[in-house]
Amino acid sequence: MGYQPQFTDCASVLEQAGFTIHLIEGSYQNIKITTPEDLEWAKVYLKD
């Protein structure tokens, strides 16, 4: 059987498609909200 790529994230898909991936410095306060706890943290952060 031929080569079957294993993609672990969106960046690996784009890289396989020929795109160049760049890393940029970010902030720990720039969170992805995926759980109820994340949402509560964001509410507290936005109050300040």
C-alpha positions as CSV (number, residue, x, y, z in Angstrom):
1,M,0.0,0.0,0.0
2,G,1.2,3.6,-0.7
3,Y,2.1,6.3,1.7
4,Q,-0.8,7.4,3.9
5,P,-0.1,10.7,5.7
6,Q,-1.2,11.0,9.3
7,F,-2.5,14.4,10.1
8,T,-2.3,15.5,13.7
9,D,-3.6,19.1,13.4
10,C,-4.7,21.7,10.8
11,A,-1.1,22.8,10.3
12,S,0.0,19.4,9.2
13,V,-2.8,19.3,6.6
14,L,-1.8,22.7,5.2
15,E,1.9,21.8,5.2
16,Q,1.1,18.6,3.2
17,A,-0.9,20.8,0.7
18,G,2.2,22.9,0.1
19,F,1.6,25.9,2.4
20,T,4.4,27.3,4.6
21,I,3.7,27.3,8.3
22,H,4.7,30.2,10.4
23,L,4.8,30.5,14.2
24,I,4.0,33.8,15.9
25,E,4.4,34.8,19.5
26,G,1.1,35.0,21.3
27,S,-0.3,35.5,24.8
28,Y,-1.5,33.0,27.4
29,Q,-4.5,35.3,27.7
30,N,-5.5,34.6,24.1
31,I,-7.3,31.3,24.9
32,K,-9.5,29.1,22.9
33,I,-12.8,28.6,24.7
34,T,-13.8,24.9,24.5
35,T,-15.1,24.1,28.0
36,P,-17.4,25.7,30.5
37,E,-14.3,26.4,32.6
38,D,-12.6,28.3,29.8
39,L,-15.7,30.4,29.4
40,E,-15.7,31.3,33.2
41,W,-12.0,32.2,33.0
42,A,-12.7,34.5,30.0
43,K,-15.6,36.2,31.9
44,V,-13.3,36.9,34.9
45,Y,-10.5,38.1,32.6
46,L,-12.9,40.5,30.7
47,K,-14.1,42.1,33.9
48,D,-10.6,43.6,34.5
